[in-house]
Amino acid sequence: MAAQGVTRLEQRKRILWVLILLTSLLLLLAVRLGWIQWMAARKNWTAAGYSLNEMAVRQRQLGIQLDSGRGHFTDRHGHLLTGHIKWSPVLFPIHTGTSARQMQRAAALLHTSEKELSHTWSTIKQPYIWKNIHTQTADIQPSKEWTNLGIAGVALLPFAQRYPSTSSGSQWLGFISERPDYVVRAKGSLGTQHLPTNVKVGSAGLERSFDSLLQSQGVTEAMVMVDGRKQPLPKTPSRISSPTNHYYPLRLRTTIDQGIQSRLEQMTENMHMKEGAIVVLDAHQGDIVAMVSRPFFNPQHIELDQGNWSNRAVKAAVPGSIFKSIIAAAALDTNKAKPSENFECHGDYGKYNLSCSAIHGHGRITLEEGFAKSCNIVFASLGERLTSQEIERTADQLGMGRKIGWQEQHFLGGGNLQQIDQEERGVIFAKANSNTDGGTRAQAAIGQRDVLVTPLQAANLVVTLLHGGKVMSPRLVSEIRYADGSLMASLEPHTSISTQGKVSGRTSKKLLRWMREVVTEGTGKSLQNAKWNLAGKSGTAQVERSGHKLNDQWFIGYGPTEQPKYAVAVLVQSRTPGSEHQATAVFKEAMNQLAR
């Protein structure tokens, strides 16, 4: 009997422990379910960035995205540069109850046969953008026929197409692409906490510079309801769902004039300009009005290995004789030469393998005349006379050898913002701040050897001279506005002050006058019949690419000379030695376009 009592006691203890264990498991399960329910609305559980609550709803819907919700860019006049609306026909997998007459009308609107439409319609499981020879590129505008079609499974919907389908020279705008590695690294920074890994982010240009401000706060979709077997519910029309946020997406107003940009791009096509760049700056405050890079690129079809997505307007190139502007400024500001000083040019410098473009030389020629006629002998002599430190200091004062694009530390409380993506610093001497021999300085003085300058720096040099030596910081974006039109931030004009000070106003005025003499008496005489009175400086740089000796041609200048409105830099690359100076012709036509 005693043994039976002990056994029953042990059985009761075991049952109690089992009950405790089961109760604990049930409590843990309840806590887990509660936690999941609480987190469902807060955490992204999928690669697409949806929470569990959202996934539960989406399982009862079939949808197609109309707009990603990413912020947009406009030109300086408010015209959209991204997010143009394109209307496209869409089939939803709802094809029951459609009459023969409705099918006939739908087929006619889609430019297809009833048989082809019926076959496609019966096989799709997801919303399908209708494409055929007639509709795959055309933008179908809403019409009375589409409005009165009355078929639940067919709709003409507005899709936000981020970029035009054609190629352009607007590499400054950039492109977007999927970059999961970037998204993972950026988790927790401004605006990236809830980014799905498959989202498209800025990969170049303004899209990259302002990516954190452009990221979507919600997409716009067209939806149809489905049952538990994923079958569309009959007699349930499609509906469009969109975010209700009045502040997003943001709109960023650029300094670009899209009309001028488009005309200059077309001009480069008409003039068969194959490689290079054009930069147009507002002479008043240095804003970028247009920036064309050749060859063109298509932001919807990026081929990284070809490199045409790279913006040549901010890539450093050998400047040739336009760098003589820097040498002239250095010589004048250090009093190591006077405008009326005479030099002897016999065509050959006699050392360093240097010669003048004038085969028999210019004879006795002053510094002022040497600038207008781009005499290599004059400037090689000045290069040897100046020290490398004096050349580098003057270059820095005029915005060379450093980035000059608009930037701001701690922008909107965050990190450093640099508006212009891919911008290169350029080079004056390969070994900066060191003594160089006479040959190195002589070759640098005519814009060869180590010297590298970007077209943006070259155009900004002209603006700097027009401002008496004050270096401006070119902008691409002037303001950021919320979706309701209210102002979020104004990106005011900046200067790019050199630690070396600035060139004198007297020297600036001299160089501007000498640039006018280039057109009236020197290498730019072909510009005399332009619509405006122009001034500038030409340049030809000797380069070697893929084993071939080629020329990069430059022209920088401003107009009209009476009241300057624009500063322009033109770089035409990889020209055959001895060919016409296409950069001067492009500069002239660009200025004629601006005069219109």
C-alpha positions as CSV (number, residue, x, y, z in Angstrom):
1,M,0.0,0.0,0.0
2,A,2.8,2.4,0.9
3,A,4.5,1.6,-2.5
4,Q,1.2,2.4,-4.3
5,G,1.0,5.8,-2.5
6,V,4.5,6.7,-3.5
7,T,3.8,5.7,-7.1
8,R,0.6,7.8,-7.2
9,L,2.5,10.8,-5.7
10,E,5.2,10.5,-8.4
11,Q,2.6,10.3,-11.1
12,R,0.9,13.5,-9.8
13,K,4.2,15.3,-9.7
14,R,4.9,14.2,-13.3
15,I,1.5,15.4,-14.4
16,L,2.1,18.7,-12.7
17,W,5.4,19.3,-14.4
18,V,3.9,18.4,-17.7
19,L,1.1,20.9,-17.1
20,I,3.7,23.6,-16.1
21,L,5.7,22.9,-19.2
22,L,2.7,23.0,-21.5
23,T,1.5,26.2,-19.8
24,S,5.0,27.8,-20.3
25,L,5.0,26.8,-23.9
26,L,1.5,28.3,-24.4
27,L,2.6,31.5,-22.7
28,L,5.8,31.7,-24.9
29,L,3.6,31.2,-28.0
30,A,1.2,33.9,-26.9
31,V,4.1,36.3,-26.3
32,R,5.6,35.5,-29.6
33,L,2.3,36.0,-31.4
34,G,1.8,39.3,-29.6
35,W,5.3,40.4,-30.5
36,I,4.8,39.5,-34.2
37,Q,1.5,41.3,-34.2
38,W,3.1,44.4,-32.7
39,M,6.1,44.3,-35.0
40,A,4.0,43.5,-38.1
41,A,3.2,47.1,-38.8
42,R,6.7,48.4,-38.0
43,K,9.2,46.1,-39.6
44,N,10.0,45.2,-43.2
45,W,9.8,41.4,-43.5
46,T,10.4,41.1,-47.2
47,A,13.0,42.2,-49.7
48,A,10.4,44.5,-51.2
49,G,10.1,46.2,-47.9
50,Y,6.6,45.2,-46.8
51,S,5.4,44.5,-43.2
52,L,3.4,41.4,-42.3
53,N,0.2,43.5,-42.1
54,E,0.9,44.8,-45.6
55,M,1.7,41.3,-46.9
56,A,-1.7,40.0,-45.5
57,V,-3.5,42.7,-47.5
58,R,-1.4,42.2,-50.6
59,Q,-2.1,38.5,-50.6
60,R,-5.7,39.5,-51.4
61,Q,-4.7,41.8,-54.2
62,L,-3.0,41.8,-57.6
63,G,-1.4,45.1,-58.4
64,I,0.9,46.9,-60.9
65,Q,3.1,49.9,-59.9
66,L,2.4,53.2,-61.6
67,D,4.8,55.4,-59.7
68,S,7.7,54.4,-57.5
69,G,7.2,57.5,-55.3
70,R,10.8,58.7,-55.8
71,G,11.3,62.5,-55.8
72,H,11.7,64.4,-59.0
73,F,13.8,67.1,-60.6
74,T,12.6,70.1,-62.6
75,D,14.5,72.6,-64.6
76,R,14.9,76.3,-63.5
77,H,11.4,77.1,-65.0
78,G,9.7,74.2,-63.2
79,H,9.4,71.9,-66.2
80,L,9.7,68.2,-65.2
81,L,13.0,66.5,-66.0
82,T,12.0,63.2,-64.4
83,G,8.6,61.4,-64.0
84,H,6.9,62.2,-67.3
85,I,3.4,60.5,-67.4
86,K,3.0,57.9,-70.2
87,W,-0.4,56.3,-70.6
88,S,-0.3,52.6,-71.4
89,P,-3.1,49.9,-71.7
90,V,-3.1,47.2,-69.0
91,L,-5.0,43.9,-68.9
92,F,-6.0,42.6,-65.5
93,P,-6.7,38.8,-65.2
94,I,-10.5,39.4,-65.1
95,H,-12.1,38.3,-68.3
96,T,-15.4,36.8,-67.4
97,G,-18.7,38.4,-68.4
98,T,-17.1,40.4,-71.3
99,S,-19.5,40.6,-74.3
100,A,-18.5,40.0,-77.8
101,R,-19.1,43.7,-78.6
102,Q,-16.9,44.8,-75.7
103,M,-14.2,42.4,-76.8
104,Q,-14.4,43.8,-80.3
105,R,-14.1,47.4,-79.1
106,A,-11.1,46.5,-76.8
107,A,-9.3,44.7,-79.6
108,A,-9.7,47.8,-81.9
109,L,-8.3,50.1,-79.2
110,L,-5.4,47.8,-78.7
111,H,-4.7,47.5,-82.4
112,T,-5.0,43.7,-82.3
113,S,-7.3,40.9,-83.2
114,E,-10.0,39.6,-81.0
115,K,-8.4,36.1,-81.1
116,E,-5.0,37.4,-80.0
117,L,-6.5,39.5,-77.2
118,S,-8.6,36.6,-76.0
119,H,-5.6,34.3,-75.9
120,T,-3.4,36.7,-74.0
121,W,-6.2,37.6,-71.6
122,S,-7.0,34.0,-70.7
123,T,-3.4,33.1,-69.9
124,I,-2.2,36.0,-67.7
125,K,-2.0,35.6,-64.0
126,Q,-0.8,39.1,-63.2
127,P,-1.7,42.6,-64.5
128,Y,-0.1,42.9,-68.0
129,I,1.1,46.0,-69.9
130,W,-0.2,45.5,-73.4
131,K,2.5,45.9,-76.0
132,N,2.5,45.4,-79.7
133,I,3.9,47.0,-82.8
134,H,1.5,49.9,-82.5
135,T,1.5,50.5,-78.7
136,Q,4.9,49.5,-77.4
137,T,6.5,53.0,-77.9
138,A,3.4,55.2,-78.4
139,D,2.1,57.3,-75.6
140,I,-1.7,56.7,-75.8
141,Q,-3.7,59.7,-74.6
142,P,-7.0,59.2,-72.8
143,S,-10.0,59.5,-75.1
144,K,-13.7,59.2,-75.0
145,E,-13.5,55.6,-76.4
146,W,-11.3,54.5,-73.5
147,T,-13.4,56.2,-70.9
148,N,-16.6,54.6,-72.2
149,L,-15.1,51.1,-72.8
150,G,-16.7,49.8,-69.6
151,I,-14.6,46.6,-69.2
152,A,-13.3,45.9,-65.6
153,G,-10.3,44.0,-66.9
154,V,-9.0,46.6,-69.3
155,A,-7.7,50.0,-68.3
156,L,-5.6,52.9,-69.7
157,L,-3.3,53.8,-66.8
158,P,-0.8,56.6,-66.2
159,F,2.7,55.3,-65.6
160,A,5.4,57.7,-64.4
161,Q,8.4,57.1,-66.8
162,R,11.4,58.5,-64.9
163,Y,13.5,59.2,-68.0
164,P,12.7,59.8,-71.7
165,S,13.3,56.8,-74.0
166,T,15.9,58.6,-76.1
167,S,19.6,59.2,-75.4
168,S,20.9,62.5,-74.2
169,G,24.0,64.4,-73.0
170,S,22.5,65.0,-69.5
171,Q,24.9,62.8,-67.6
172,W,24.8,65.4,-64.8
173,L,21.3,64.1,-64.0
174,G,22.6,60.5,-63.7
175,F,20.5,57.3,-63.3
176,I,19.1,54.9,-60.7
177,S,19.7,51.2,-60.4
178,E,19.4,48.3,-57.8
179,R,22.4,48.4,-55.4
180,P,21.7,46.0,-52.5
181,D,25.2,46.4,-51.2
182,Y,24.7,50.2,-50.8
183,V,21.3,49.8,-49.2
184,V,22.8,47.4,-46.6
185,R,25.7,49.7,-45.8
186,A,23.4,52.7,-45.6
187,K,20.9,51.2,-43.1
188,G,20.2,53.6,-40.3
189,S,21.4,56.7,-42.1
190,L,19.1,59.5,-43.2
191,G,16.0,58.1,-44.8
192,T,17.3,54.6,-45.2
193,Q,15.9,52.8,-42.1
194,H,13.1,51.0,-44.0
195,L,14.6,50.7,-47.5
196,P,14.1,47.3,-49.1
197,T,17.2,45.8,-50.6
198,N,15.7,45.7,-54.1
199,V,14.9,49.4,-54.3
200,K,16.5,51.5,-57.1
201,V,18.8,54.1,-55.7
202,G,20.9,56.9,-57.2
203,S,24.0,55.5,-58.9
204,A,25.4,58.6,-60.6
205,G,24.8,62.3,-61.1
206,L,22.2,64.3,-59.1
207,E,20.3,61.0,-58.5
208,R,23.2,59.9,-56.4
209,S,24.1,63.3,-54.8
210,F,20.5,63.8,-53.5
211,D,19.5,60.1,-53.1
212,S,18.6,60.3,-49.4
213,L,16.1,63.1,-50.1
214,L,14.6,61.4,-53.2
215,Q,13.8,58.0,-51.6
216,S,10.2,56.9,-51.9
217,Q,7.7,57.3,-49.0
218,G,5.1,55.1,-50.7
219,V,4.2,53.8,-54.2
220,T,1.2,54.4,-56.4
221,E,-0.4,51.2,-57.7
222,A,-3.4,49.9,-59.6
223,M,-5.0,47.0,-57.8
224,V,-7.7,44.3,-58.2
225,M,-9.0,42.1,-55.4
226,V,-8.6,38.3,-55.4
227,D,-10.0,35.4,-53.4
228,G,-8.0,32.8,-51.4
229,R,-7.2,30.9,-54.5
230,K,-5.7,34.0,-56.1
231,Q,-8.7,34.3,-58.5
232,P,-9.8,37.8,-59.3
233,L,-13.2,38.7,-57.7
234,P,-15.7,39.2,-60.6
235,K,-17.5,42.5,-60.9
236,T,-14.8,44.2,-58.8
237,P,-13.2,47.1,-60.7
238,S,-9.5,48.0,-60.5
239,R,-8.6,50.8,-58.2
240,I,-5.6,53.1,-57.7
241,S,-4.0,53.4,-54.3
242,S,-1.5,56.1,-53.6
243,P,0.2,57.6,-50.5
244,T,-1.7,60.4,-48.7
245,N,1.5,62.2,-47.6
246,H,1.2,65.9,-48.5
247,Y,4.9,66.5,-48.2
248,Y,6.5,63.7,-50.3
249,P,7.8,63.1,-52.9
250,L,10.1,66.1,-52.9
251,R,10.8,68.2,-56.0
252,L,14.3,69.6,-56.6
253,R,14.5,72.6,-58.8
254,T,17.8,72.6,-60.9
255,T,19.5,75.5,-62.5
256,I,19.3,73.9,-65.9
257,D,17.4,75.5,-68.7
258,Q,15.9,72.5,-70.4
259,G,15.2,74.4,-73.6
260,I,18.9,75.5,-73.9
261,Q,20.1,72.0,-72.9
262,S,18.0,70.4,-75.6
263,R,19.0,72.8,-78.3
264,L,22.7,72.4,-77.5
265,E,22.4,68.6,-77.5
266,Q,20.7,68.8,-81.0
267,M,23.4,71.2,-82.1
268,T,26.2,68.7,-81.3
269,E,24.3,66.1,-83.3
270,N,24.0,68.5,-86.3
271,M,27.7,69.5,-86.1
272,H,28.8,65.8,-85.7
273,M,30.6,66.4,-82.5
274,K,31.5,62.9,-81.3
275,E,33.5,63.3,-78.0
276,G,33.8,66.1,-75.5
277,A,31.6,68.5,-73.5
278,I,29.9,71.9,-73.4
279,V,29.4,73.9,-70.2
280,V,27.2,77.0,-70.1
281,L,27.3,79.1,-66.9
282,D,25.2,82.1,-65.9
283,A,27.7,84.9,-65.9
284,H,25.9,86.6,-63.0
285,Q,26.3,83.9,-60.3
286,G,28.0,81.0,-62.0
287,D,25.0,78.6,-62.1
288,I,25.0,75.8,-64.6
289,V,22.5,76.6,-67.3
290,A,23.4,73.7,-69.5
291,M,25.9,70.9,-69.5
292,V,26.3,68.5,-72.4
293,S,28.5,65.5,-72.5
294,R,29.4,63.5,-75.6
295,P,28.9,60.6,-76.4
296,F,25.3,60.5,-75.2
297,F,23.8,57.9,-72.9
298,N,20.4,56.4,-72.2
299,P,19.7,56.3,-68.4
300,Q,17.2,53.4,-69.0
301,H,19.9,51.2,-70.6
302,I,23.2,51.7,-68.8
303,E,26.3,49.9,-70.2
304,L,28.9,50.4,-67.5
305,D,31.8,49.1,-69.6
306,Q,31.2,51.7,-72.4
307,G,31.5,54.6,-70.0
308,N,29.2,57.0,-71.9
309,W,27.3,57.5,-68.6
310,S,30.4,59.3,-67.3
311,N,30.1,63.1,-67.4
312,R,33.0,64.5,-69.4
313,A,32.1,68.0,-68.4
314,V,33.6,67.4,-64.9
315,K,36.4,65.1,-66.0
316,A,39.9,66.5,-66.2
317,A,41.6,66.8,-69.6
318,V,44.8,68.4,-71.1
319,P,43.9,72.1,-71.6
320,G,46.4,73.3,-74.1
321,S,46.6,77.0,-74.7
322,I,43.5,78.0,-72.6
323,F,45.9,77.5,-69.6
324,K,47.9,80.5,-70.9
325,S,45.2,82.5,-69.1
326,I,46.6,81.2,-65.8
327,I,50.2,82.0,-66.8
328,A,49.3,85.5,-67.9
329,A,47.5,86.1,-64.6
330,A,50.5,84.8,-62.7
331,A,53.0,86.9,-64.6
332,L,50.9,90.1,-64.3
333,D,50.1,89.7,-60.6
334,T,53.7,89.0,-59.7
335,N,55.0,91.8,-61.8
336,K,57.3,89.4,-63.7
337,A,56.0,90.7,-67.0
338,K,54.2,93.7,-68.5
339,P,51.6,93.7,-71.3
340,S,53.9,95.7,-73.5
341,E,57.1,93.6,-73.0
342,N,58.6,92.3,-76.2
343,F,59.5,88.7,-76.9
344,E,61.2,87.2,-79.9
345,C,59.4,84.3,-81.6
346,H,61.2,82.5,-84.5
347,G,59.0,79.5,-84.4
348,D,61.3,77.2,-82.5
349,Y,62.0,77.7,-78.8
350,G,65.4,76.0,-79.1
351,K,64.9,73.5,-76.2
352,Y,62.5,71.1,-74.5
353,N,61.3,70.2,-78.0
354,L,58.9,73.2,-77.9
355,S,57.9,75.2,-81.0
356,C,55.2,77.7,-81.9
357,S,52.1,77.0,-84.0
358,A,53.3,79.7,-86.4
359,I,56.0,77.7,-88.3
360,H,58.1,80.8,-89.1
361,G,57.3,82.5,-85.8
362,H,55.6,85.8,-84.9
363,G,58.8,87.8,-84.9
364,R,58.9,90.6,-82.3
365,I,55.7,90.2,-80.3
366,T,54.4,91.7,-77.0
367,L,52.8,89.7,-74.2
368,E,49.4,91.1,-75.0
369,E,49.8,90.2,-78.7
370,G,51.2,86.8,-77.7
371,F,48.0,86.0,-75.8
372,A,45.7,87.0,-78.7
373,K,47.8,84.9,-81.2
374,S,48.5,82.1,-78.7
375,C,52.3,82.3,-79.1
376,N,53.9,79.3,-77.4
377,I,57.3,81.0,-77.3
378,V,56.0,83.9,-75.2
379,F,54.4,81.6,-72.7
380,A,57.2,79.0,-72.5
381,S,59.4,82.0,-71.6
382,L,57.0,83.1,-68.9
383,G,56.8,79.5,-67.6
384,E,60.6,79.5,-67.0
385,R,60.5,82.9,-65.5
386,L,57.7,82.0,-62.9
387,T,58.3,79.6,-60.1
388,S,56.1,76.4,-59.7
389,Q,54.7,77.9,-56.5
390,E,53.6,81.0,-58.3
391,I,51.9,79.1,-61.0
392,E,50.1,76.7,-58.6
393,R,49.0,79.6,-56.4
394,T,47.5,81.5,-59.3
395,A,45.8,78.4,-60.6
396,D,44.3,77.8,-57.1
397,Q,43.2,81.4,-56.9
398,L,41.3,80.9,-60.2
399,G,39.7,77.6,-59.3
400,M,42.1,75.2,-60.9
401,G,43.5,72.0,-59.4
402,R,40.6,71.7,-56.9
403,K,36.9,70.9,-56.9
404,I,34.8,74.1,-57.3
405,G,31.3,72.7,-57.5
406,W,28.7,73.7,-54.9
407,Q,29.0,71.9,-51.5
408,E,27.9,72.5,-47.9
409,Q,29.0,70.9,-44.7
410,H,26.3,69.4,-42.5
411,F,23.5,69.9,-45.0
412,L,20.1,69.8,-43.3
413,G,21.9,68.5,-40.2
414,G,23.4,65.6,-42.1
415,G,26.8,65.1,-43.8
416,N,28.6,67.0,-46.5
417,L,26.6,67.5,-49.7
418,Q,28.4,67.8,-53.0
419,Q,26.0,68.6,-55.7
420,I,28.2,67.7,-58.7
421,D,28.9,64.0,-58.9
422,Q,32.1,62.6,-60.5
423,E,33.8,66.0,-60.4
424,E,37.6,65.8,-60.6
425,R,40.2,68.1,-59.1
426,G,42.5,68.4,-62.1
427,V,46.3,68.8,-61.9
428,I,48.8,71.5,-62.3
429,F,52.1,69.7,-61.5
430,A,52.3,65.9,-60.9
431,K,54.3,66.7,-57.7
432,A,52.5,69.5,-56.1
433,N,54.3,72.2,-54.0
434,S,57.7,71.1,-55.2
435,N,60.4,72.8,-57.2
436,T,60.3,71.9,-60.9
437,D,62.8,72.3,-63.7
438,G,62.5,74.9,-66.4
439,G,61.3,72.4,-69.0
440,T,58.5,71.2,-66.8
441,R,57.3,74.8,-66.2
442,A,57.7,75.8,-69.8
443,Q,55.6,72.8,-71.0
444,A,53.0,73.5,-68.3
445,A,52.8,77.1,-69.3
446,I,51.3,76.1,-72.7
447,G,48.9,73.7,-71.1
448,Q,50.8,70.4,-71.7
449,R,52.9,68.1,-69.5
450,D,51.0,67.3,-66.2
451,V,48.3,69.9,-66.5
452,L,44.7,68.7,-66.4
453,V,41.5,70.9,-66.3
454,T,37.8,70.1,-66.4
455,P,35.4,71.9,-68.8
456,L,33.5,73.1,-65.7
457,Q,36.6,74.7,-64.2
458,A,37.4,76.3,-67.6
459,A,34.0,77.9,-67.9
460,N,34.1,79.0,-64.2
461,L,37.5,80.6,-64.9
462,V,35.7,83.0,-67.2
463,V,33.1,83.7,-64.6
464,T,35.8,84.3,-62.0
465,L,37.4,86.9,-64.2
466,L,34.0,88.6,-64.8
467,H,33.7,88.8,-61.0
468,G,37.1,90.5,-60.6
469,G,38.8,87.3,-59.3
470,K,36.1,86.0,-57.0
471,V,35.6,82.2,-57.6
472,M,32.0,81.2,-57.7
473,S,30.8,77.6,-56.9
474,P,28.6,76.4,-59.8
475,R,25.2,75.0,-58.7
476,L,23.0,72.4,-60.3
477,V,20.2,72.5,-57.7
478,S,18.8,75.8,-56.3
479,E,16.0,74.7,-54.0
480,I,14.1,71.7,-52.6
481,R,10.3,71.8,-52.2
482,Y,7.7,69.6,-50.6
483,A,5.0,68.0,-52.7
484,D,2.5,70.7,-51.7
485,G,4.9,73.4,-53.1
486,S,6.2,74.7,-49.8
487,L,9.9,75.4,-49.5
488,M,12.0,72.8,-47.7
489,A,15.5,74.2,-48.3
490,S,17.0,76.9,-50.5
491,L,20.6,76.2,-51.7
492,E,22.0,79.7,-51.9
493,P,24.9,80.6,-54.2
494,H,28.3,79.9,-52.8
495,T,31.8,81.2,-53.4
496,S,34.9,78.9,-53.5
497,I,37.4,81.1,-51.8
498,S,41.0,80.1,-52.2
499,T,43.3,79.9,-49.2
500,Q,45.8,81.7,-51.5
501,G,43.7,84.8,-51.9
502,K,42.5,86.0,-55.3
503,V,44.0,87.5,-58.5
504,S,43.6,91.3,-58.6
505,G,40.7,93.0,-60.3
506,R,43.2,94.9,-62.5
507,T,44.6,91.6,-63.9
508,S,41.0,90.2,-64.3
509,K,40.0,93.2,-66.4
510,K,43.2,92.9,-68.6
511,L,42.5,89.2,-69.3
512,L,38.9,89.9,-70.3
513,R,40.1,92.6,-72.7
514,W,42.7,90.3,-74.1
515,M,40.1,87.7,-74.7
516,R,38.2,90.2,-76.8
517,E,41.4,90.8,-78.8
518,V,41.6,87.0,-79.4
519,V,38.4,87.5,-81.5
520,T,39.3,90.8,-83.1
521,E,42.9,90.2,-83.9
522,G,44.0,86.6,-83.0
523,T,43.1,83.0,-83.2
524,G,39.3,83.6,-82.8
525,K,38.7,85.8,-85.8
526,S,36.1,83.3,-87.2
527,L,33.8,84.5,-84.3
528,Q,33.5,88.0,-85.6
529,N,30.3,87.5,-87.5
530,A,28.5,85.8,-84.5
531,K,25.1,87.2,-83.4
532,W,26.8,88.7,-80.3
533,N,30.2,90.3,-79.8
534,L,32.2,87.6,-78.2
535,A,35.5,87.1,-76.4
536,G,37.5,84.0,-75.4
537,K,40.6,81.9,-75.7
538,S,41.3,78.9,-77.9
539,G,43.4,75.9,-77.1
540,T,44.7,72.7,-78.7
541,A,46.2,70.0,-76.6
542,Q,48.3,67.1,-78.0
543,V,47.2,63.8,-76.5
544,E,47.8,60.1,-77.2
545,R,44.9,57.5,-77.0
546,S,45.2,53.8,-77.8
547,G,48.6,54.5,-79.5
548,H,47.2,57.3,-81.7
549,K,48.4,60.9,-81.6
550,L,45.3,63.1,-81.4
551,N,44.3,66.7,-80.5
552,D,41.8,67.8,-77.9
553,Q,40.4,71.2,-78.9
554,W,39.1,73.9,-76.5
555,F,37.4,77.3,-76.6
556,I,36.4,79.2,-73.6
557,G,34.8,82.7,-73.5
558,Y,31.8,84.9,-72.8
559,G,29.2,87.0,-74.5
560,P,27.9,89.5,-75.2
561,T,31.0,91.5,-74.4
562,E,29.0,94.7,-73.7
563,Q,26.9,93.0,-70.9
564,P,28.0,89.4,-70.4
565,K,25.2,86.9,-69.8
566,Y,26.9,83.6,-70.3
567,A,30.3,82.0,-69.9
568,V,30.9,78.9,-72.1
569,A,33.6,76.2,-72.3
570,V,33.8,73.8,-75.2
571,L,36.0,70.7,-75.3
572,V,36.1,68.6,-78.5
573,Q,38.2,65.5,-78.0
574,S,40.2,63.1,-80.2
575,R,40.4,65.2,-83.3
576,T,42.9,64.3,-86.0
577,P,45.9,66.6,-86.0
578,G,45.6,69.3,-88.7
579,S,41.8,69.2,-88.8
580,E,39.7,72.3,-88.5
581,H,39.3,73.7,-85.0
582,Q,35.8,72.4,-84.3
583,A,35.7,73.7,-80.7
584,T,35.7,77.3,-82.0
585,A,32.9,76.5,-84.4
586,V,30.9,74.8,-81.7
587,F,31.4,77.7,-79.3
588,K,30.2,80.1,-82.0
589,E,27.0,78.1,-82.7
590,A,26.4,77.6,-78.9
591,M,26.6,81.4,-78.4
592,N,24.2,81.9,-81.4
593,Q,21.8,79.5,-79.8
594,L,22.0,81.5,-76.5
595,A,21.5,84.8,-78.3
596,R,18.2,83.5,-79.6
